[in-house]
Amino acid sequence: MPSRPAQGILLQKGHRCKFAGARAFCYNRNDQKRSVKRMRYTIERLPESRVAIEVELEPEVVEKALDRASQRLSRRYPIPGFRPGKAPRRVIEAMLGRDTLYEEAVDELVDRVYQEILMQSDFEPIASATLERISYQPFSFRLVVPVVPTVVLGDYRSLRFPLEPEPVTEEQVDARIEELRRAQLVWREPDPPRPAARGDRVLISGVIRYEEGNQAPLEEMEVVLEGEGFLPGLTQGLIGAQVGEVRELDVAFPDDLTNERLAGKRVHLTLIVRSIKAPELPPLDDDWARSLGQGETLAELRARLRRELEAEALAEAREKVFERMLQAIEEQSTVDLPQVLVDQEIDWMIGRVREGLQARGTSLQRYLEWRGITEDQLREEYRELARKQVRRALVLPPLTLAEGLEVTPEELEEELSREEADTADATEREADAHTRVLFAKLWERLLAIALGQVPESA
């Protein structure tokens, strides 16, 4: 069925907006009746951002289309006594029937008329049109088209939210210091030798015996004795073991293990401890601090890390203000949400789930069987989240329009220069860069409004 692709959600071209102070009203015209090139049609807005187009064509237009359809059928089907494409329409109609002519002409007529109406109308399709009804006498049809939705913004410029970064504690600085030390951690065999303790790295090998009675060798592998590890009970079962000692353990694999053959299975392990290594951290002193490359004392390092943590806390607080601001704008806005966009978002989300499962060695079908649900039920689980994400995406264009935000050629060029050259389509790369720059500007503008830093007249 004919369609014209949407031009994207952010800053949709052709979108009509009126502005009144801080309020922006973005709309498409509806309930229109027009006559173009020997046809009459009406356009009616339906719920969920759809448009219904009722069309009736003049008989002369239909007859010409039937003539062209007859020529195509004459070329397609051998007609005794006539060369391909030369059989008269009356012969074609007598042999194949008038309804066959109409069926051949429908696609051409509907597509051509639809394209003409699009050129004359204000709405922007976002998905394929659906042919809901067609009649031959007189020739008329009804199309339903999902379109760019109507969005009415509230008085978002009156919204205010405080910027409240969390204070940085000494414990946070200590934790950051510990991260730096652990990055330089080395493993050494204890001297003198001792039993395995929590935090050690233990090299083991042995035999694994399954409930069914069969067994398999367990190749050498290293296990860090922290938490439960990949196999509940293994860490606790190895603590206290000496090098060369044999441990007998009964354990169970987790139910959500990606290896479905082992998931939930109980096994008996006969393990030999081959080696034990303990973690050794660098000393916490000025020499270690200087070894990090910036020539700082330990006190200076702590001061720098505190500043970095404070900057991170401020960035996080700014992000929270922006999120609260955008959520408030969404709540006060009116959006006629197109169901087709919600379904497309769900398709994308299900696709991501499928890719993630395949990367883990399983499939969407097995995941559904494990959960005991159908794909339709999974889609319904994602529907509300999809609605929220689509609603947010639809609120952004009128915001950028209302604030008069634009991307200059220099800004676009600078953004493109930050990217590494790849094989992506140049037009797509430019569109993505344009969106990133525009969103960054919108982010800063909404944050400034929320903090009361933008004059009402701006």
N, C-alpha and C positions, 0 to 999 in steps of 0.2 A: 504494500500500500504506500502511496506517495508520502514523503516527508521531507522536511528541510531540517538539517541538524541544528540543534541549539548551539549558540556561540559561547557557552560556558556560563557558570553562575556568577562569577565575580565581574561586576560592571557589564551586565548584559546590554549589548547595543540594541537600540530601538525601544528601551524601557522608558516609559513616560513618567516623569515625576513633577509634582508641584511642591513648592516649599512655602511654609508659613512659620517664620521664626525657627525654632528648633525642631519643628515637626515636618516630616517629609511624607508625602502621599505618592506612592508609586503604583501605577495602574496600567491596564490595557482597556481600550474602549470595548463596550459590549452592546448587545441588542442593536446591531446594525442591519440595514436593508439596502442593497445596492443592485445595480444592473450593469454588467460589464460584458461587452461583446456578445450580445444576443443570449444572455442568460440572466436569470434573477436568482438572488441568493440572500439569505438572512444569516446573521451570526448571533448566537446566543451564548452567554456565559453560563456554565454549569458549575456545580460544587466541585471541590478538589481541583481547582484550576484547570478546568477543561472548557473547550469551546465546541459548540455544535454548529455545523454549517449545513444548512438546507439549500439545495441547488435544484433549479429546474431549467432545462435547456430548450432553446427554440428548436422546432422540428428541422429547420434547414441545417443547423449545426450538427444534429444527430444524423441526418441523411448523408452528409458529407463524410462523417466518420464511418458510417456503414459502408459507403463506397470504398474507402481505404481498407476497411476490414475485409471486404470482398476480394480486393486485389491480393492481399496477403494470403487469404485462404486459397485463392486460385494458384498462387505460386507453391503453396505447401502441399496441396492435394492434386493428383493427376485428374484432369477432366477430359473424358473421351471427346476427341474432335477439336480440342483447343490446345494451343501451346501454353506452357506455364505462365501464369499471370495475365492471360488474354481472355479467359472465360468471362462473359458478361455477368453482371451481378444477379440478373434474374435467373440465370442457370445455376449459379452458386446457391442462391436462396432456395431454388426448387430442389436441389440435391441435398443440401445440408440443413435447411430450415432457417427461418428468420431468427429464431432464438440463438442459433449458433453465430449468426452475424453479430447480434447484440453482445454475446459473451466475448467475441473477439474484439469488439469496439470498446468495451467497458474500461479496460485498463488505460487505453489511450485517452479517452474522454475524461475520466475521473482525474488522471494525473495532470493533464493539461489544464483543466479547470481549476484544480487545487492550486497549481503553481500560479495561475493568474490571480486567484483570490489572495494568495500570500503576498503578491506584489502590491496589491491594493489595500491591504489591511495592516493593522497596528500590532497584532499579537505575534508572539515569537514561539513557534513549536519547540518542545523539548524532547519529543519522541514521535514515533510514527503515528499517523492518523489511522483510525479504525473506520471501515465502511460498515455502518450499522444497517443501512437500508438502501435498496435500489429498486426503481420501478421503470418499466420501458414505455408505458403509455399513460401520460407523457413521460419523457425521460427525466427522472429526478432521482436524487440520492441524498443521503445524510451521512456526513463525516463527523466523528468526534475526535478532537485533537487536544492532547495535553499541552499546556502552554506555560510560559513564564508566569509565575503566580503574582497575585496582588499582595503587596506588603505595605502595611501602614505602621510607621514607627510612632512610638509614644514620645513624650517630652523627656528624652534621654539626657538632654543637656542640664537638667535640674538634678540629676543623680549625683550623689557624693558618697565616697567611701574612704575611710582613713587608711593611711599607710603605716603599718605596725610591724616592722621587722623584729624578729625574735632576738633577744640579747644573746651574745655569744658567751658560753661558760668556759671555765678552765678545763672542765672535763672534755669539751669538744676539741680544745687545743691539744690536750693530751692524746685524744684519739687520733687526731691528724698526725701528731708526732709518731704515734705507734704505727700508723700506716706506712710512713716513710721508713721506719726501722725494719718493718716486716718485708718491705721491698728489697732489703739487703740481707735478708735472712739466709743463713747457710745451714746445711745439715751435716752433723758430725756424729760419729759413733761415740757413745759415752765412755769416758775414761776416768775411773775404772768402769768395766761393764756393769750394767744394772738391768733389772726387769723393765719391760715396756711400760711407759706411763702415758697418760692422756696428753695429746699434743705431739707424740713421737710419730715418725714415719717408719712403718714396719714392712719388710719384704717377706712375703709368704708364698708358699706353693702347697700343693696337696691334691686331694681327691674330693669330688663332689658326688654324693650318692642321692638318687632320687627315690621318691616314695614307691615308684613302680619296680625298684630293685636294680635298675641299670645304673652305671656310674661313668664318670668321665674325669680325665686329669684336669687339674686346675693349674694353668701355667703361672710362672712367677709374676707377681703383681705387687705394687706398693700400695699400702693403705695408711692414710693419716688418721690417727686415733682421735678424731674430733666428732662430737655429736653422734648421730646414729650411722652416718656414712651411707653408702649406697645400699647396704643390707642391714636392716635392724638386728641388733644383737651381736654383730661382728666386732664392733669397737670394744664393747664391754667384755666380750669373750677373749680378746687378745691382751687386755691390760693385765700386767703382772707376769706375762710370759717371758721366758729367757730365750736367748739365741740357741737354736737347736731343739727347743722343746716342741712337742707335738700337742696340739689342742684339738679336742673333739667337740664340735658345736652343732646344735640343732637350731636352724633358723628358717625364716619364711621370706620369700621374695615379696616386695610390695605388690598390691593388687593393680596399681596403675603402671606397672613396668611396661615399657614399649615392646619388649620381647614377650609376645602373648603366650608362648610356650612355657615360659617360666613364671608369668604373673600369678601371684597368689600361691605358688607351690612351696611346700615345705621340703627342705633338703637337709642332709647330714654332711657336715664338712669335717674332713681330717686335714688339719693344717700344720705345716712345719714352719717355724719362724726362722728365716734365713739370716736376717740382720735387723738391727734396731739403730735408728739415727734420731738424735735429739735436735730440736731447733736451737740455733745460736744467733742471738740478736747483737748488733753492734752496740758498744757502750754509749750511754746517753751523756755526752759531754761536748765541749767546744770543738774538739778535733773531729768528732763525727759530724757535727753541724757544718764545719768548714768543708768536709769532704763532699758535701752535696753540690758544691760548685759555685756558690755565691759569696764565699768568704765571710759568712756570718758566724757570730758566736751563737751559743744555744739560746741565749736571751733574745738576740736579734731575730733568730729563726722563729721563736715563739711569737714575737711581735708581728712578724710578717704573716705568719699563718693566721693570727687573729684578724688581721686586716682582710685577708682573703675570705675568712669565714663570715666576717661582717658584710663584705660585698655580696657573698652568696645569699646571706639572710635578706639583704635589701632586694636583690633580684627576685628572690622567692616571694617576698612581700609584694613587690610590684606585680608579679604574675598573679598573685591572689586577688589584688585589686582589679586587675584587668578581667579576670575570670568572673568575679562578682559583678562587675560592670556589665559585661556581655550577657551574663545570665539575667540580670535585671532588665536589660534592653529586650531580650527575647521574651520575657514574661509580659512586658507591657506592649509588645508589638502584636499586630494582627496579621497572620499569615494563612492564606488559603493553600494548604499543603497539598501538592500533587502526589497522588498515590504512586504514580509511575516512578518518581524519584526515590520514594521510600523503598519500593521493590528493587530498584537498581542498587541502592545502598546495601540492602540485605544480600543481594547477589554478590557484591564486592566482599562483604563480611564473611559470607559462607566460603567464598573463594580463598580468602586468607586462612580460614580454618583448614580447608582442604590442603593448601600448600604446607601449612605447619605440620599437619599429620603425616603427609608424605615425607617430609624431611625427617620425621621420627620413625620412619619405616612402617607406618600403618596407613589406613585409608579412612575416608569419611564414613563409608558404609560400616566398617568395623567399629568406629567410634559411636555411631548411632545404635548399633546392635548392643554395644557395651552399656550404653545409657538406657536402652530400651525405649527409644523414641524414633519417630520418623523425621525425614528432612523437613516436612511441612511444619512439624512441631518445633524443630530447631529454628526455622525461619520466624515463627511466632515469638520465640524467646528473644530474638534480636530486633523485633519490630519496633518496640518502644525506643530503644537506643538509636535505631536508624532514623526514627522520626525526629528525635532530638538533634541528631547530627545534620540532617537535611534542613531542619528549621533554622539552625545556626548558619548554615551555608547560605540560605536564602536571605537572611537578615543583613549579611555583610554588604551586598551591592548597594542597597539604598543608603546605608551608612556612609560608604565612600562617596556616593553622589551628594548626599546632604552636607557633608563636610568639604566638598569641593576638592577632594584629594586626587592628584594625578601623578603620573610617573614621567619624568623628563627623559629625553633621549640620553642625556649624560648619566643619569642614575641607572637607566637600563644597561648602558654599556659597562658601567662600573660593576654592576651585579654579574653580568655575563663574564667579565674578566676574572672573577673569582672562581669560576668553574674550570675544571680540567676538561680539555678537549676530549670529546667522545664521539660515538657514531650516531647519537640521537639526532632526530630531525631538527633542523635549525629553527623552523617555525615553532615547534613544540618547546624547544629550549627557551626561546624568547618569550613565549607565553608564560612558561613556568617562572622565569625570572621576573617578568612583569608582575605576576601575582605575588611573589615573595616581597618585592619592594612595596607594592601597594598595601599588603597586609601589615608590613612593618610600620608604615606610616599610620595606618588605622590604629594599630596597637598603641603607638605613642600618643595619638590624638585622644583616644578614649581614656587612656590613663591620665592624661592631663586634665580632661573634663572631670573625671572622678575625683581628682585631687583639687579641683577648683582653680586650676592654673591656666584656663583658657577664658578670655573675655567673652561675654555673651554675644558680642557683635562679630566675633571671629568666625 
